[in-house]
Amino acid sequence: MAVHGVESTRPIAVIQPRARISKEDDFLPMFPKKSIDGVKHSLEEGVFVVCGIIVGLVDGCDFSYLACKSHWKVIPDSGSYYCNNCCKHVYQVLPRYNF
């Protein structure tokens, strides 16, 4: 600052970049943690962080499918998807999981 003709006896703080919190660190502490078995046998309603270990996958079985907003399975058709339940073509689909 003295270069620009401004004299000061006060120290100038160095501004550090803001620390970024990961999505996991931001989300996980907000909700109680439960195992899959704990959620299945719980009478408590709410949002939980589910902790589980995948021990294997079933061969020949699709564990997910694409669905429209009504949660019905869609069929790829001419650059979009067709929903038999809604009887129309949809462009926004969501993955759904078979558990």
C-alpha positions as CSV (number, residue, x, y, z in Angstrom):
1,M,0.0,0.0,0.0
2,A,2.9,2.3,0.6
3,V,3.7,2.0,-3.1
4,H,0.3,3.8,-3.7
5,G,1.0,6.5,-1.2
6,V,-1.1,5.0,1.6
7,E,0.8,4.7,4.9
8,S,-0.6,2.5,7.7
9,T,0.6,1.0,10.9
10,R,-2.2,-1.6,11.0
11,P,-1.4,-5.1,9.8
12,I,-3.3,-6.3,6.7
13,A,-4.9,-9.7,7.1
14,V,-4.3,-12.2,4.4
15,I,-7.5,-13.6,3.0
16,Q,-7.4,-17.4,2.8
17,P,-9.6,-19.3,0.3
18,R,-12.8,-20.7,2.0
19,A,-12.5,-24.3,3.1
20,R,-14.9,-26.5,1.2
21,I,-16.9,-29.1,3.0
22,S,-17.4,-32.3,1.1
23,K,-21.0,-33.5,0.4
24,E,-20.5,-36.4,2.7
25,D,-19.3,-34.3,5.6
26,D,-22.3,-31.9,5.0
27,F,-25.0,-34.6,4.6
28,L,-24.0,-37.5,6.9
29,P,-24.0,-35.8,10.3
30,M,-27.6,-34.5,9.7
31,F,-29.3,-37.9,10.1
32,P,-28.9,-40.9,12.4
33,K,-27.1,-43.9,11.0
34,K,-28.7,-47.3,10.8
35,S,-28.0,-50.6,9.2
36,I,-30.4,-52.1,6.7
37,D,-31.6,-54.5,9.3
38,G,-32.0,-51.7,11.7
39,V,-34.2,-49.7,9.3
40,K,-36.3,-52.8,8.5
41,H,-37.0,-53.5,12.2
42,S,-37.4,-49.9,13.3
43,L,-40.8,-48.5,14.3
44,E,-39.3,-45.0,14.1
45,E,-40.2,-42.9,11.0
46,G,-37.6,-40.5,9.5
47,V,-34.6,-40.0,7.2
48,F,-31.6,-42.2,8.0
49,V,-28.2,-42.7,6.5
50,V,-28.1,-46.4,5.7
51,C,-24.9,-48.3,6.1
52,G,-24.5,-51.6,4.4
53,I,-21.9,-53.9,2.8
54,I,-22.6,-55.5,-0.5
55,V,-21.6,-59.2,-0.3
56,G,-22.6,-60.2,-3.8
57,L,-24.9,-59.6,-6.8
58,V,-27.3,-62.0,-8.4
59,D,-26.2,-63.0,-11.9
60,G,-28.8,-62.6,-14.6
61,C,-31.0,-60.2,-12.6
62,D,-31.2,-56.5,-13.3
63,F,-31.2,-54.6,-10.1
64,S,-32.2,-51.3,-11.6
65,Y,-34.4,-50.0,-14.4
66,L,-35.3,-46.6,-15.9
67,A,-38.7,-45.2,-14.9
68,C,-40.8,-42.1,-15.6
69,K,-42.0,-39.8,-12.8
70,S,-44.9,-42.1,-12.1
71,H,-42.2,-44.8,-11.2
72,W,-43.3,-47.1,-14.0
73,K,-40.7,-48.8,-16.2
74,V,-40.1,-47.1,-19.5
75,I,-39.1,-48.6,-22.9
76,P,-36.5,-46.9,-25.2
77,D,-38.3,-45.6,-28.3
78,S,-37.1,-43.2,-31.1
79,G,-34.7,-41.1,-29.0
80,S,-37.0,-40.9,-26.0
81,Y,-38.8,-43.4,-23.7
82,Y,-42.3,-44.6,-23.7
83,C,-44.3,-45.2,-20.6
84,N,-47.2,-47.7,-20.9
85,N,-48.7,-46.5,-17.7
86,C,-48.8,-42.8,-18.8
87,C,-49.5,-43.7,-22.4
88,K,-46.9,-41.2,-23.7
89,H,-43.3,-40.5,-24.5
90,V,-41.2,-39.1,-21.7
91,Y,-37.8,-37.5,-21.8
92,Q,-36.9,-37.3,-18.2
93,V,-36.3,-40.7,-16.6
94,L,-35.0,-41.8,-13.2
95,P,-33.2,-45.0,-12.2
96,R,-35.3,-47.2,-9.9
97,Y,-33.9,-50.2,-8.0
98,N,-35.3,-53.7,-7.4
99,F,-34.7,-54.6,-3.8
